[in-house]
Amino acid sequence: MGILESINIGGRALRAHGYRLDVHTKNIANIDTPNYIRKIPILNATEDISFHGLMNEMKTDVFGVGSLPYLQGGVVFTGSVEDPTLGEKIYKPGHPDADANGYIRASNVNPMVEMADAILAQRAYEANLALVSISKSMAQKAIEIGR
């Protein structure tokens, strides 16, 4: 893997964790919004780098050409899903969102879980930012050596 590939992987990860952080931020902002359903961000690997996937790649590459397969890793944000847990029912008969019995459904967002997930997303973002920064400095050093 070259320096540019590592910068590309880091850039995709920065984008994915930025979207992830946006989802958690929206959840935290809607803690007190009635009928709001918590969203859970989904991240996927860009390639199948499982053992089975690697063995399938090696079957065609190593035994056919004699070289190890080039797997470009990374992560992508593929969207979000709604949390299936229900929020607490609150009796508010005059509320515009109340059902026929006068109940509204409170948001199912747990602030502690959202803050913990947001901190994890922030740390992952910072780690990938460091990866891009280190790759950039390696490229600059390579240019200096070449002069």
N, C-alpha and C positions, 0 to 999 in steps of 0.2 A: 504494500500500500504506500502510495506516495503522499507527499505533503498536501497536494491539492485535494486528494480524496479525503484525507482526514479533516481538512477545513470544510469540505462539503458535508461530511457526516455530522460534524459539529454544528454547522449551520442549520441542517434539517432538524437536529435535536433541539437547538435553540428555538426554532419555530414551533416544534411540537410542545415543548414545555411552556412556552409562552402562551399557547392556546389552552393548555392544561391549567395554567394559572388564571387565565381569563374565566374559565368555567367555575373555578373555586371562588373567584371574586364575585361573580354573579350570584352564586349560592349564598355567600355571606351577606351580600346586599339585600337578599330577599328572605332573610330569616323571619321577619315579621309580616311577610306578605301572605294573606290567606290563600289557600289552595295552590300555593307554589310547590312544585315537586322538584326535589333535589336532582341535579344532573351529575352523572359520573363520567369523567373523561375516559376515553378509550385510546390507548397507545398500542401500536403493533410494530413488530420488527419489519424492516423493509424487505428482508429475504428470509427464507426458511433456513435458519442456521442451527436447526436441531440436529441431533446425531443422525437421525434417519435421512434428513435432507443433505447433510454433509456426505454421508456414505453414497447416496445416489449421485451427487456431483462427482465424487471421486471415482465411481464406477465408470463414468464416461470420460472424465478428464485424465486421471492418473494412469489408468490402464490403457487408455487410447493414445494419449499424447505424452504421458510421462511427467506431468507437472501437477502440482497441487492446485486445486480450484481456487479462483480468486472470488472471495465472497465479500461483497461490499455491505458492511453492517449498517446499522443505524435504526432510528425509530421515527415513526410518523404518527401524527394525530389523525385518527380516523373518525372523530365525532364524539358524541356523548349519548348516554342512555339515561332514562329516568329511573330513579331509585324506587323500587316497588313497595317499600314500607310506607304505611299511611301515617299522616300527621294526626295529632290529637284533635278530637271533635270538641268544639267550643260552642256553648249555647249563646247565640246573639241574634235574637229574632228580628231586629230592625236592620241588620246588615244586608247590603245589596246582594252579597254572594251566598246568603243563607238558603238552605234547602227548605222544603215544605214544612219540616218540623222545627225550623229556626236554628239549625246548627250550621256552623262553618267548619271547614277542615283547616287546621293550622298547618303551617309549613313543616315539612319533615326534615328540615336542615338542622343538623346538630353542630353548633358553633365550634365545639372542641375538635370534632372530626375534620371539619372544613379547615380550621386553622392548621391542624397537623398536616393535612394533605397539601395545603398551600405552602407550608414551610418546606415540605419534601420537594414540591415542584420548583420552588425558588432555589433550593440547594442543587437540584439537578441542572437547572438553568445556569447557575454559577459554575458548576463543574464543566459544562460544555463550553461556556465562555472562556474558561481557563484553557481548555483543549484548543480552541481556535487561536487564542493568544500565543500559546506555546508553539503551535504549528507555524504561526506567522513569524515568530522570532527565529525558528529553525530555518525557515526559508530565507530570512534576511541574513543569517549567519552563512548559509550556503552560498548566497550571492557574494558576500564579503570574501569568502575563501576563494571563489572563482576569479576574483580580480587580480 
